[in-house]
Structures are given as C-alpha cells and as structure tokens.
Amino acid sequence: MKILQTLGSTITRTVEQLVEKNHRAAMVNRIRLVIKNESESSTRLYEELGRYYFDHLRDPENKETERLCGSIEEHEARIHRAFGKMAEVAEEARAAKEAAAKEAPGCEACGEGYSCGDCSSCSGCADGERLAGPSAPLPAEPAFYGAQKGEEGGEAADDE
C-alpha cells in the first residue's frame, strides 16, 4: 500500500511541477509579446517624430542631421526612379503582349495565342480550318443537377 501512496505522491508532484513550469513559460511568452508590441510602437513613434522633424524642423546648420536628411532624400529619389522604371517595364510588357496577340490570332475556342490543336479546348484542325469550339461539348452542370432541383429531364443542355 505504501508503494501506491509513494507513486501517487510522486505523480502529483510531477504534475504540479509541470503545471507550474507551463504557467511560467506562458507568463514569459506574454511578457515577450508585450515587449515586442511596445518596441514596435516605440519604433513607429520615432519614425513619426523623424518625419515631423524632416518636414518641419530641419536645421541646415546642423551637419549631422542634414547629412541624414540628405540621405533620406537620396533614397526617396531612388525609390521614385524605381517606381518609374517599374511602370516602364510594365508598359513594355503590355505592349509586347498586345503585339503578340495581333501576330497570332489565337484559338477561336479559347482566345489564347496557341496554334490550333495545342490548347486544351481544341482537338486539332480539319482541312486546315480552325475548330470553332471544343471538340466535345461540355455540360454546363452535372446531369443529375436538374433532376435534384425538380426540373424536367434532369439533363444539362448538350444541344449547343
């Protein structure tokens, strides 16, 4: 009987220690989260203060702050140029896509710029002519769908 009491008290102590350890770990994690959130808030406030100083309180005679403000202006100019270059590249890509679309009329079924027979909507050409649509009509909805809704026939329209 004494063995069971000893085993029971050992298990109880172990469980209590685990509960206490988990409680401490949870507290530490909460404190870390508070520190992280406060640090991020402080950083945002410093950034706001810096923006205000940059916009309203610049002192051209202070060499250190003017050096930093000049660096900020250089970085902003680079960002502005990068956005301009990105717009140019996007415009060139759009123009190239339009030019390619004009050169290759594309499949009449899907409208993509594939040669006939290459796209998933087309099964190839007959006598050098493009197919006007998919090789086999696809039902708009499963055959059982109409029957479930109580419609007559219960079949999707394949008469297209």
Secondary structure, 3 states (H helix, E strand, C coil): CHHHHHHHHHHHHHHHHHHHHHHHHHHHHHHHHHHHHHHHHHHHHHHHHHHHHHHHCCCCCCHHHHHHHHHHHHHHHHHHHHHHHHHHHHHHHHHHHHHHHHHCCCCCCCCCCCCCCCCCCCCCCECCECCCCCCCCCCCCCHHHHHHCCCCCCCCCCCC
